[in-house]
Amino acid sequence: MTASVNAFAAPERRDARTIGLVGLAHGSSHFFHLLLPPLFPWLIADFGTSYAELGVMVSLFFIVSGVGQMLSGFIVDKVGAQRVMFAALSSFVIAGLIASSAQNYAMLLAASFFAGLGNAPFHPVDFTILNKRVTSQNIGHAFSVHGISGNIGWAVAPVFMAGITTLSGSWRLACLCGALFAAVVLVIMVLNRRWLDDRAFDAEEQAAAKNAGGAGAGTGTFDFLKLPAIWLCFSFFFWSTVGLSAIQNFSSSALHQIYDLPVSMTALVVTGFMLCGALGMVGGGFLAQRVQRLEKTIAIFLLLAAACLALVATGWLSGMAALVVASMAGFGHGLAGPSRDMLIKRATPAGNTGRVYGTVYSGLDTGFAVAAPIFGWMMDHQMPNAVFFGAAVAMAISVASAGAVGVGVHKKRMATQAVA
């Protein structure tokens, strides 16, 4: 009996180690999204830069990350996810060191460039490792932890960077500590590299691709780009991120203008949205494991989130109620997350994991890069309600893309079953 228990527990422990390591790495990538933005007031004071110039720095991060993400998917499939992860974390170390020693705006741009370069490979890296190493009974929970770790990275970075700067009086020390954090994560990954090795599973995936025959993306390097599902997934990420960008960057200011709440209070909306999102992802992991028609789960909860944001936009609520409802929208967004990642897994042709995830997740970077100036323009023109309405509409549009992918996956599964 003991032997059988150990045999059962061993895969569980292996999965837990892989999931935990990938989660830590993913959290570090989200941390470096916000390496410099929390320091903007100090950077303006020291270098005399404008918010527009700092905005260019943020756009550079996402442009480099978006383009790099598409390209890195091919590299991951070629050389393996583990090596690319080590290179990405090294790039974060470089970004922190450059920022800590920056003497001018150009060096800040260089730090943003290396941070974006480090961020670029993480989704193809993470999902390649998870899809290859984690057993099917735990893959939904793996996607859940992956999403939660990203939210935690976003939540920790402003406290870490601004906190160290405030306590020490030096934003340079904060950047140096950021570099040290990335170095520690890199060392942890190297020491535990056996749990991140995806190449050992290549033979198994190649056999699956061979058995799939002509049903997949074909044998060419770029044949997967011919699949409509890939671009529908890209569209889903683009539109859902447009909505998320509105919340992350402008919801606090918009709530302040609509409901006349103090900024110190409205600033809590982003934290509330992220914490509710993390809570939703826990439940979403269980749903992703058990639900066949994942697009229905995505539609229900994203539309609920969109309805919450639209309600806030009307101005009908009290100030505190609006703050709570906007935060609760994060719960629906989080519940849909693991099902989203599982749906992409089902739509991915065998042997194309890295390049598919790199392509579809570049929609996230594109959404962030495109949305910020649009919603910023709305705020400049005294249209705070439009920020929440726009976020709601973007999430609703993303549901249509997810639905189309889900229908295609369902038809393919039914056809396979009929042939069998």
Protein Blocks (a to p, Z undefined) as FASTA:
>chain_A
ZZmmmmmmmmmmmmmmmmmmmmmmmmmmmmmmmmmmmmmmmmmmmnopafklmmmmmmmm
mmmmmmmmmmmmmmmmmnopklmmmmmmmmmmmmmmmmmmocbfklmmmmmmmmmmmmmm
mmmmmmmmmmmmpcfklmmmmmmmmmmmmmmmmmmmmmmmmmmmmmnopaklmmmmmmmm
mmmmmmmmmmmmmmmcmklmmmmmmmmmmmnmmmmnojbfklmmmpmklmmmmmmmmmmm
mmmmmmmmmmmmmmmmmnopafklmmmmmmmmmmmmmmmmmmmmmmmmmpmblmlmmmmm
mmmmmmmmmmmmnomacfklmmmmmmmmmmmmmmmmmmmmmmmmmmpcghilmmmmmmmm
mmmmmmmmmmmmmmmmmmmnopaklmmmmmmmmmmmmmmmmmmmmmmmmmmmmmmmmmZZ
